[in-house]
Amino acid sequence: MNAAQTPPTAAPLALYVHWPFCVSKCPYCDFNSHVRASIDQDAWRAAMLADLHHEAALTPGRPVGSIFFGGGTPSLMPPETVAALLRAADQAWGFAPDVEITLEANPSSVEAARFADLAAAGVNRVSLGLQALDDDALRFLGRAHDAAEGLAALDVAQGVFARASIDLITARPGQPLSSWEAELARALALGTEHISLYQLTVEPGTRFATEEREGRLVLPDGDAAADLFEATRAMTAAAGLPAYETSNHARPGAESRHNLTYWRYGDYLGVGPGAHGRRGALATVRHRKPENWLAAVARNGHGLQIEDPLAPATRATEALVMGLRLAEGVDLSRIAALAGGTAPIDAPAEARLAAHGLVAREGSRLRVTDAGALLLDAILAELVVTG
């Protein structure tokens, strides 16, 4: 085992487990999700465990601080599969005392009926994909639940899980600012500690991409999207759930510890179809198609497709781009250490952006300001030196 595989630190690891199956494909979704008529649950449980054990053998002596079951729709996983994976992870690595174990869930009544069993398996945080609190919007988004069913599922979730987060999608076609403000106020009154608020984007290869190309889907223009973004920031802050990342809002102390590992560029392991990982200076990617991943596990004992060393400059750039999504920003001295020299920052660009109040530096820490958050992509393109 070389130093690139196991960093010389005992910092907790994050573990991501990907369940790729859904009941149906949402028209906006470009995630690695697939619809299958039948699933051999025993075969999938065995393959997931084998993939997990492969990663564990490469990362000894590191406790797990967070686990995230994503998808797809991991709330469709049999609770016994979740329990088996958690037992295996605990035996392989050991859990940090305050381990955060999150599972993404759809708010259907069928899946809500599994919540108690999932909590008993060890899940202590649920991320519930409400996506909207309006039935017309839910139909437009291709969701299988209505608003009442979603709220009922949230009520069940809040009763059985220690922590709960909800997702909503804004900047939908024809959405007035007043309508979004009313919907968001209703969401904030639901009492969750964390809320993820995403502006609708059209991703290549999705049904919405086809509709946009044919002129049947028109998203709000830049000014309207900016108004929605600014209203969202103001309302969540006033409710005590300020933005700690571009699209994520939480009560202080209730941030997603798993996702913070990504944004702070910590080590994370990926298990399951299409899962990505950062194991020290190695980037790992699993086979994306479920059948290909399953065949790879049967053939090799793991689902790895790519395992590549990352150059210091690449690691520094990745850490910078991820960290500037956070309200706390990044420590440029750490970025420079990853780069093996200086942080890949365009100094004249930083000066220009700072003069316009879009970025700010305090000591070695650089952050994008509230005024700059809406322009993050443009700021990163100007600020970060690549190549």
Solvent accessible surface area in square Angstrom, and as a share of the most:
residue,aa,sasa,rsa
1,M,141,0.63
2,N,89,0.46
3,A,84,0.65
4,A,35,0.27
5,Q,32,0.14
6,T,34,0.20
7,P,23,0.14
8,P,137,0.86
9,T,65,0.38
10,A,73,0.56
11,A,48,0.37
12,P,73,0.46
13,L,3,0.02
14,A,1,0.00
15,L,1,0.00
16,Y,38,0.14
17,V,1,0.01
18,H,12,0.05
19,W,1,0.00
20,P,0,0.00
21,F,6,0.03
22,C,24,0.14
23,V,107,0.62
24,S,56,0.36
25,K,92,0.39
26,C,18,0.11
27,P,4,0.02
28,Y,36,0.14
29,C,21,0.13
30,D,65,0.33
31,F,137,0.57
32,N,10,0.05
33,S,9,0.06
34,H,41,0.18
35,V,73,0.42
36,R,80,0.29
37,A,118,0.91
38,S,97,0.62
39,I,51,0.26
40,D,90,0.47
41,Q,56,0.25
42,D,100,0.52
43,A,39,0.30
44,W,12,0.04
45,R,49,0.18
46,A,61,0.47
47,A,8,0.06
48,M,0,0.00
49,L,41,0.20
50,A,33,0.26
51,D,0,0.00
52,L,1,0.00
53,H,95,0.42
54,H,49,0.22
55,E,1,0.00
56,A,14,0.11
57,A,70,0.55
58,L,31,0.15
59,T,0,0.00
60,P,71,0.45
61,G,71,0.68
62,R,7,0.03
63,P,43,0.27
64,V,0,0.00
65,G,15,0.14
66,S,4,0.02
67,I,1,0.00
68,F,19,0.08
69,F,1,0.00
70,G,1,0.01
71,G,9,0.08
72,G,17,0.17
73,T,5,0.03
74,P,0,0.00
75,S,0,0.00
76,L,35,0.18
77,M,0,0.00
78,P,17,0.11
79,P,24,0.15
80,E,100,0.45
81,T,1,0.01
82,V,0,0.00
83,A,18,0.14
84,A,11,0.09
85,L,1,0.01
86,L,8,0.04
87,R,140,0.51
88,A,8,0.06
89,A,1,0.00
90,D,66,0.34
91,Q,148,0.66
92,A,42,0.32
93,W,24,0.08
94,G,23,0.22
95,F,54,0.23
96,A,13,0.10
97,P,146,0.92
98,D,92,0.48
99,V,21,0.12
100,E,1,0.00
101,I,6,0.03
102,T,0,0.00
103,L,0,0.00
104,E,57,0.25
105,A,5,0.04
106,N,42,0.21
107,P,0,0.00
108,S,21,0.14
109,S,72,0.46
110,V,101,0.58
111,E,7,0.03
112,A,11,0.08
113,A,82,0.64
114,R,72,0.26
115,F,0,0.00
116,A,58,0.45
117,D,82,0.43
118,L,0,0.00
119,A,27,0.21
120,A,90,0.70
121,A,21,0.16
122,G,30,0.29
123,V,4,0.02
124,N,46,0.23
125,R,4,0.02
126,V,0,0.00
127,S,15,0.10
128,L,0,0.00
129,G,8,0.08
130,L,1,0.01
131,Q,21,0.09
132,A,1,0.01
133,L,10,0.05
134,D,63,0.33
135,D,59,0.31
136,D,92,0.48
137,A,10,0.08
138,L,3,0.01
139,R,161,0.59
140,F,65,0.27
141,L,0,0.00
142,G,29,0.28
143,R,32,0.12
144,A,92,0.71
145,H,12,0.05
146,D,64,0.33
147,A,12,0.09
148,A,75,0.58
149,E,49,0.22
150,G,1,0.01
151,L,43,0.21
152,A,57,0.44
153,A,2,0.01
154,L,3,0.02
155,D,101,0.52
156,V,62,0.36
157,A,0,0.00
158,Q,72,0.32
159,G,66,0.64
160,V,57,0.33
161,F,11,0.05
162,A,89,0.69
163,R,41,0.15
164,A,8,0.07
165,S,1,0.01
166,I,0,0.00
167,D,24,0.12
168,L,0,0.00
169,I,10,0.05
170,T,3,0.02
171,A,4,0.03
172,R,16,0.06
173,P,44,0.28
174,G,75,0.72
175,Q,22,0.10
176,P,76,0.48
177,L,71,0.35
178,S,79,0.51
179,S,51,0.33
180,W,0,0.00
181,E,61,0.28
182,A,66,0.51
183,E,14,0.06
184,L,0,0.00
185,A,50,0.39
186,R,113,0.41
187,A,1,0.01
188,L,30,0.15
189,A,84,0.65
190,L,47,0.23
191,G,49,0.47
192,T,8,0.05
193,E,38,0.17
194,H,3,0.02
195,I,1,0.01
196,S,6,0.04
197,L,10,0.05
198,Y,89,0.34
199,Q,53,0.23
200,L,12,0.06
201,T,78,0.45
202,V,33,0.19
203,E,53,0.24
204,P,115,0.73
205,G,84,0.81
206,T,10,0.06
207,R,135,0.49
208,F,1,0.00
209,A,15,0.12
210,T,46,0.26
211,E,25,0.11
212,E,76,0.34
213,R,178,0.65
214,E,101,0.45
215,G,55,0.53
216,R,153,0.56
217,L,7,0.03
218,V,110,0.63
219,L,43,0.22
220,P,30,0.19
221,D,96,0.50
222,G,56,0.54
223,D,114,0.59
224,A,41,0.32
225,A,19,0.15
226,A,20,0.15
227,D,71,0.37
228,L,3,0.01
229,F,27,0.11
230,E,99,0.45
231,A,15,0.12
232,T,9,0.05
233,R,49,0.18
234,A,65,0.50
235,M,45,0.20
236,T,0,0.00
237,A,57,0.44
238,A,93,0.72
239,A,40,0.31
240,G,30,0.29
241,L,3,0.02
242,P,56,0.35
243,A,18,0.14
244,Y,24,0.09
245,E,3,0.01
246,T,26,0.15
247,S,17,0.11
248,N,6,0.03
249,H,3,0.01
250,A,3,0.02
251,R,95,0.35
252,P,115,0.72
253,G,67,0.64
254,A,8,0.06
255,E,41,0.18
256,S,0,0.00
257,R,88,0.32
258,H,0,0.00
259,N,33,0.17
260,L,18,0.09
261,T,31,0.18
262,Y,48,0.18
263,W,23,0.08
264,R,118,0.43
265,Y,20,0.07
266,G,27,0.25
267,D,21,0.11
268,Y,32,0.12
269,L,2,0.01
270,G,0,0.00
271,V,0,0.00
272,G,0,0.00
273,P,0,0.00
274,G,14,0.13
275,A,3,0.02
276,H,98,0.44
277,G,1,0.01
278,R,37,0.13
279,R,3,0.01
280,G,7,0.07
281,A,25,0.19
282,L,17,0.08
283,A,11,0.08
284,T,3,0.01
285,V,29,0.17
286,R,1,0.00
287,H,34,0.15
288,R,132,0.48
289,K,99,0.42
290,P,1,0.00
291,E,78,0.35
292,N,78,0.40
293,W,0,0.00
294,L,50,0.25
295,A,49,0.38
296,A,0,0.00
297,V,11,0.06
298,A,93,0.72
299,R,158,0.58
300,N,73,0.38
301,G,35,0.33
302,H,35,0.16
303,G,0,0.00
304,L,18,0.09
305,Q,106,0.47
306,I,73,0.37
307,E,72,0.32
308,D,72,0.37
309,P,102,0.64
310,L,30,0.15
311,A,55,0.43
312,P,77,0.48
313,A,67,0.52
314,T,55,0.32
315,R,54,0.20
316,A,0,0.00
317,T,28,0.16
318,E,42,0.19
319,A,3,0.02
320,L,0,0.00
321,V,51,0.29
322,M,59,0.26
323,G,2,0.02
324,L,3,0.01
325,R,74,0.27
326,L,5,0.03
327,A,55,0.43
328,E,68,0.30
329,G,3,0.03
330,V,10,0.06
331,D,47,0.24
332,L,13,0.06
333,S,67,0.43
334,R,103,0.38
335,I,3,0.02
336,A,22,0.17
337,A,79,0.62
338,L,29,0.14
339,A,25,0.19
340,G,70,0.68
341,G,49,0.48
342,T,117,0.68
343,A,22,0.17
344,P,24,0.15
345,I,27,0.14
346,D,48,0.25
347,A,69,0.54
348,P,85,0.54
349,A,1,0.01
350,E,21,0.09
351,A,62,0.48
352,R,121,0.44
353,L,11,0.06
354,A,48,0.37
355,A,89,0.69
356,H,140,0.63
357,G,34,0.33
358,L,30,0.15
359,V,5,0.03
360,A,26,0.20
361,R,119,0.43
362,E,103,0.46
363,G,70,0.67
364,S,51,0.33
365,R,92,0.33
366,L,0,0.00
367,R,73,0.27
368,V,13,0.08
369,T,21,0.12
370,D,118,0.61
371,A,67,0.52
372,G,0,0.00
373,A,13,0.10
374,L,65,0.32
375,L,85,0.42
376,L,9,0.05
377,D,116,0.60
378,A,66,0.51
379,I,3,0.01
380,L,21,0.11
381,A,87,0.67
382,E,71,0.32
383,L,0,0.00
384,V,13,0.08
385,V,73,0.42
386,T,98,0.57
387,G,128,1.23
